[in-house]
Amino acid sequence: MGKSLDPTIALFAKLPVPGGVKTRLQPTAGKAGAARLAAAMLVDRLKFVDELKDDTGHGKLLCGDRPEVTPFLPYLAQAWGQPLWGGRINSGQGEIPGSTWRYRSQGSGGLGQRIFRVLQDYRQGGCIVIGTDAVAQNFEALKNALEILGEGRSVIQPAKDGGFTLLGLPAGNPAEGWDPLEAVLSADGTGGFSSSAISWSVVSAALAKSGWPPQILVQEIDVDEWPDVEFLIESSSESPGRVTVMTQFLQELSFIPKDVWRVSVEMPILRAGEAAPTAPAEKE
């Protein structure tokens, strides 16, 4: 059970290992390229949560797919612009020294089951779960979600593909019990976030059945396939607020050869027609 009475923002993340992440980006970006994009999204999302200003306060929890935090430390260090913690490294779970974050292993089961456990375990102060795929999700969305939780309501943000990019529950227990939400999140072994197996509307209906009808935020884009990347770039080209929360991701995109793009790309850091810089040496 989380000890904080403030809401917790739980960032779910996979270690960006080549071949093990962003498999649907691999046909275009390659295994190493897809892993670098995943790493960039992880760094951007860590910065995003860390830089959020909220008067009510909130806890920050990194939920990784590894038993211990150690493999994630280089990405944490990059996000915070500081060296590793001079030997004061907690290689397990709990508080991450030198930061305001905690680490928790996602544990076993499908993604939906893992999400449910975190939401339930942090019910004392309420909890918002997000992932790394919605790299353009902005501060306004997360602040709105925190305000909604403070009013005792649940909140969900639909993903463009029908899943969800944010799910939040207020403090306490639902009036009608946890069973409806647990049933839908556990229905598919890979369900959760942008999974088409668990749509945001199904989750919303389960929340309503539990006694927490959700406030629905504006739809957001999540990055699963290459067309998602192109749609994200096109839709963000005139939105400086979106660009500022995904700077590492945009930088990494500049290493993608221009001949794979099917759209005209116009971004401050990624210009159509310009030669891409030489990518760093890949380590498979």
C-alpha positions in Angstrom: 0.0 0.0 0.0 1.4 3.4 -0.9 2.0 5.5 2.3 1.5 9.0 0.7 -1.9 10.7 1.0 -1.1 12.6 -2.2 -2.0 11.0 -5.5 0.7 9.0 -7.2 1.6 9.2 -10.8 2.8 5.8 -11.9 4.8 5.6 -15.1 4.8 2.1 -16.7 7.9 1.4 -18.7 9.8 -1.4 -20.4 13.6 -1.5 -20.5 14.5 -0.5 -24.1 16.3 -3.6 -25.2 16.8 -4.0 -29.0 14.4 -6.6 -30.3 12.3 -6.5 -27.1 10.5 -3.2 -27.5 8.5 -1.4 -30.1 8.3 -4.5 -32.3 5.9 -2.8 -34.8 8.4 0.0 -35.4 11.2 -2.4 -36.2 10.3 -3.0 -39.9 11.0 0.7 -40.4 13.5 1.7 -37.7 15.2 -1.7 -37.2 15.7 -3.4 -33.8 18.3 -1.0 -32.5 16.5 2.1 -33.9 13.2 1.1 -32.4 15.0 0.5 -29.0 16.6 4.0 -29.2 13.2 5.5 -29.9 11.7 3.7 -26.9 14.6 4.9 -24.8 14.0 8.5 -25.9 10.3 8.2 -25.1 11.2 6.9 -21.6 13.6 9.8 -21.0 11.0 12.3 -22.2 8.3 10.9 -20.0 10.5 10.8 -16.9 11.3 14.5 -17.5 7.6 15.2 -18.1 6.5 13.8 -14.8 9.4 15.3 -13.0 8.8 18.8 -14.3 5.0 18.8 -13.6 4.1 21.6 -11.3 1.1 20.8 -9.1 0.1 22.7 -5.9 -1.5 19.6 -4.3 1.7 17.5 -4.5 2.0 14.0 -6.0 4.1 11.0 -5.6 6.2 9.7 -8.6 6.5 5.9 -9.2 8.5 4.2 -12.0 6.9 0.8 -12.7 9.5 -1.1 -14.6 9.5 -4.6 -16.2 12.6 -5.6 -14.3 12.8 -6.8 -10.7 15.2 -4.0 -9.7 15.7 -0.4 -10.7 19.4 -0.8 -11.7 19.0 -1.3 -15.5 16.9 1.9 -15.6 19.4 4.1 -13.8 21.2 5.4 -17.0 17.8 6.6 -18.4 17.0 8.3 -15.1 20.4 10.0 -15.0 19.9 11.2 -18.6 16.4 12.5 -17.8 17.6 14.5 -14.8 20.9 15.7 -16.4 23.0 14.4 -13.6 25.6 11.6 -13.1 24.7 8.4 -11.4 24.5 8.6 -7.7 28.1 8.1 -6.7 27.7 4.6 -5.4 24.5 5.5 -3.4 22.5 3.2 -5.7 19.5 1.3 -4.4 19.5 -1.7 -6.7 16.2 -3.0 -5.5 12.7 -1.4 -5.1 11.4 1.6 -3.1 13.0 5.0 -2.9 15.5 6.0 -5.6 18.4 7.8 -3.9 19.0 11.4 -5.0 15.5 11.7 -6.4 11.8 12.1 -5.4 10.9 8.9 -7.2 10.2 5.4 -6.1 10.7 2.2 -8.1 8.3 -0.8 -8.3 8.5 -3.9 -10.4 5.4 -4.5 -12.5 5.4 -8.1 -11.5 3.7 -11.0 -13.3 0.6 -11.2 -15.4 -0.7 -9.3 -18.3 -0.3 -5.5 -18.5 -3.9 -4.9 -17.6 -3.5 -7.0 -14.4 -0.3 -5.2 -13.5 -2.0 -1.8 -14.0 -4.9 -2.9 -11.8 -2.6 -4.0 -9.0 -0.9 -0.6 -8.9 -4.2 1.3 -9.0 -5.5 -0.8 -6.1 -2.3 -0.7 -4.0 -2.1 3.1 -4.2 -5.8 3.7 -3.5 -5.0 5.4 -0.2 -4.1 8.6 -2.0 -5.4 7.9 -5.5 -3.3 7.0 -8.6 -2.8 8.0 -12.2 -1.2 5.4 -14.5 0.5 6.5 -17.7 2.8 4.8 -20.2 5.8 6.0 -22.3 4.0 5.6 -25.7 2.0 8.8 -25.4 5.1 10.9 -25.7 3.2 14.1 -26.7 0.8 14.0 -23.8 1.1 17.5 -22.3 1.1 19.1 -18.9 -2.5 20.3 -19.1 -3.8 16.8 -19.5 -2.0 15.5 -16.4 -2.9 18.6 -14.3 -6.5 18.1 -15.3 -6.4 14.5 -14.3 -4.9 15.4 -10.9 -7.7 18.0 -10.4 -10.4 15.5 -11.3 -9.0 13.0 -8.8 -9.0 15.7 -6.2 -12.8 16.0 -6.8 -13.2 12.3 -6.1 -13.8 11.3 -9.7 -12.0 8.8 -11.9 -10.5 9.9 -15.2 -9.4 8.3 -18.5 -7.8 9.6 -21.7 -8.6 7.7 -24.9 -5.8 6.7 -27.3 -6.2 7.3 -31.0 -6.2 3.5 -31.6 -9.1 2.9 -29.2 -7.1 2.0 -26.1 -6.2 4.5 -23.4 -3.1 6.6 -22.5 -4.0 7.6 -19.0 -6.2 6.0 -16.3 -6.7 7.5 -12.9 -8.7 6.6 -9.8 -9.3 8.8 -6.7 -8.5 7.9 -3.2 -10.5 5.2 -1.5 -12.5 2.3 -2.7 -15.3 2.3 -5.4 -18.8 2.2 -4.0 -19.7 -0.9 -5.9 -16.4 -2.7 -5.5 -13.3 -3.4 -7.6 -14.6 -6.5 -9.5 -15.9 -4.8 -12.7 -12.6 -3.0 -13.3 -10.5 -6.0 -12.4 -12.5 -8.1 -14.8 -11.9 -5.9 -17.9 -8.3 -5.2 -17.2 -7.6 -8.9 -16.7 -9.6 -10.0 -19.7 -6.7 -10.2 -22.0 -3.1 -11.2 -21.2 -1.6 -8.3 -23.1 -4.4 -5.8 -22.4 -3.9 -2.3 -21.1 -3.0 1.2 -22.4 -3.3 1.2 -26.2 -4.3 -2.4 -26.5 -7.2 -2.8 -28.9 -8.3 -5.8 -26.7 -9.3 -3.3 -24.0 -10.9 -0.2 -25.3 -11.2 3.0 -23.3 -15.0 2.7 -23.6 -15.0 -0.7 -22.0 -12.9 0.5 -19.2 -15.1 3.5 -18.8 -18.2 1.3 -18.5 -16.5 -0.8 -15.9 -15.6 2.3 -13.9 -19.2 3.5 -14.0 -20.4 0.1 -12.9 -17.9 0.3 -9.9 -19.4 3.6 -8.9 -16.7 5.9 -10.4 -18.1 7.2 -13.8 -15.0 8.7 -15.4 -14.3 12.2 -16.7 -13.0 11.7 -20.3 -10.1 13.7 -21.5 -9.3 14.7 -25.1 -7.9 11.9 -27.1 -4.1 11.5 -27.4 -1.8 9.8 -29.8 0.3 6.8 -28.7 3.3 5.5 -30.8 3.0 1.8 -31.7 3.6 1.8 -35.5 5.4 4.0 -38.0 2.2 5.7 -39.2 1.7 6.8 -35.6 5.0 8.5 -35.7 4.1 10.3 -38.9 0.7 11.3 -37.7 2.3 12.6 -34.4 4.8 14.7 -36.3 2.1 16.2 -38.6 -0.3 16.9 -35.9 2.4 18.5 -33.6 4.0 20.7 -36.2 2.0 23.7 -35.1 1.8 22.9 -31.4 4.9 24.2 -29.5 3.5 22.8 -26.3 3.6 19.3 -27.7 7.1 19.7 -29.1 8.6 20.7 -25.8 7.6 17.5 -24.0 9.2 15.2 -26.6 12.6 16.8 -27.4 14.6 13.6 -26.9 12.2 11.6 -29.1 12.4 14.2 -31.9 16.2 14.2 -31.6 16.2 10.5 -32.1 13.9 10.7 -35.0 16.5 12.8 -36.8 18.6 9.6 -37.2 15.9 7.9 -39.2 16.7 7.9 -42.9 14.5 10.4 -44.8 13.6 7.9 -47.5 11.3 6.0 -45.0 9.0 9.0 -44.5 5.8 9.0 -46.3 4.8 12.5 -45.2 6.4 15.9 -45.4 8.0 16.5 -42.1 8.3 20.0 -40.8 9.6 20.4 -37.3 12.1 22.7 -35.6 14.5 19.7 -35.1 13.4 17.6 -38.0 13.2 19.2 -41.4 11.9 17.6 -44.6 14.6 17.3 -47.2 17.6 17.7 -44.9 20.1 14.9 -44.7 19.8 13.0 -41.5 22.9 13.0 -39.2 24.9 9.9 -38.9 23.3 7.6 -36.3 25.4 6.4 -33.3 27.0 3.0 -33.6 24.5 0.3 -32.9 25.1 -2.4 -30.3 22.9 -5.4 -30.7 
